[in-house]
Amino acid sequence: MDVPFDALGFGPGEILLPQPGADWTRWSVVACDQYTSQPEYWQRVEERVGETPSALRLILPESKLNAPEVERHVADIHAAMENYLAQGVLRALGPCLIYVERTQSDGKVRRGLVGQVDLERYDYRPGADSLIRATEGTVLERIPPRVKVRQGAALELPHVMLLADDPEQTVIAPLAHQTGEMEPLYDFDLMERGGHIRGWKLTWAQTERVRVALSALADPARFQERYNAPGKPVLLFAVGDGNHSLATAKACYEQDRANPLARYALVELVNLHDPALEFEPIHRVLFGVDPQAVLADLQAAYPADGEGHQITCVHAGGEGALTLPRAAGRLAVGALQRFLDDWLLSHPEARVDYIHGGDVVRALAAQPGNLGFLLPGMAKEELFPTVIFDGVLPRKTFSMGEAQDKRFYLEARRIR
């Protein structure tokens, strides 16, 4: 089976990068949805960047998403994009794919491909059967604030990580031995314990080999046999990180179909079976609550009935284990999230945040009025079969690695 890139939903994009000689470490900053309850992180980044051209000026950290001056932040972002383009801060590479090697904070090397997805082939709605699907529930209320940032923006910078289920390592892994044929693009340390990153521009012959390998994964007969899913439409790519950003791009495209640039969005494609890619649970922390009262309500909602999902509850008074019945959900995160959604509706004074890393949860939960929930993880091999047969997982079910190992903003693309 030989399929063109247009039919695969992923392919070369018109990518922009800072000019050679840029201060790459200060240019590249972590995904905006990280460290939302740790403003001191973003303050350190602000101080480090200073007046140097940086992706920090082109994105809105979600810690500021509901700030009173958010409109000014958005206007500043749009102005910075126009200024960087006018000043020649960025250079165009032409249509291409970029092979990326990210040395994570644990020393492991994660490999990826930066390209663009066709938003016509992506659907985040529950029950979608599109070629590209969300893996977790999309919170529709979270899209409009992000639309404000993207609408009127001249550029997009990607932190979306797309996953391919490629156990035979046919698409990305072969490129690791072919970098001598590629054009080197960047090689530098990322700030704030982000590790190291290197990138190369693929040759056209290498790009064609990627297309052929993806075509094989997209073959309907092979797909249905592999997953024992007769009649099921092909799921070629699943969104691992950044689903709300991709959903925002989709919403903007649907409002501006006359703009051909709006139809696409930059992403990094990663193999689910990359040895460096590990799934971590995303924990929950409640703020502004009486921990004991919340736990009493939780136990009343889910009376103990023997075996079930084990979670750990943490607060200033200590920590302990709690069992949620399996009947409440296939995953512990689903059972807990269902309770939290209902509970928060009747307790508007409280708020919840989604936290990567148990150490951060414990630090936040140690503060009076906070309550942390530490959740078990899920095996990454379960992801594609679950989405194929059951649809999207509960939102914020898993994270691909620790916060410092998330994708950093680096490449850009014109969207207007």
Secondary structure, DSSP 8 states (H G I E B T S, - for coil): ----HHHHTEE-EEEEEE-TT--HHHH-EE-TTSSTT-HHHHHHHHHHHTTS--GGGGS--GGGTT-TTHHHHHHHHHHHHHHHHHTT-EEEEEEE-EEEEEE-TTS-EEEEEEEEEEGGGEE-STT--SSEEESB---GGGHHHHHHHHTT-SEE----EEEE--TT--SSGGGGG-GGGSEEEEEEE-TTT--EEEEEE--HHHHHHHHHHHHHHT-HHHHHHHTT-TT-----EEEEE-HHHHHHHHHHHHH-TT-GGGGEEEEEEEETT-TT--EEEEEEEEESS-HHHHHHHHHHHS---SSEEEEEEEETTEEEEEEEEGGG-SSHHHHHHHHHHHHHHT-TT-EEEEEE-HHHHHHHHTSTTEEEEE-----GGGHHHHHHHH--B-TT-EEES-GGGS-EE--BEE--
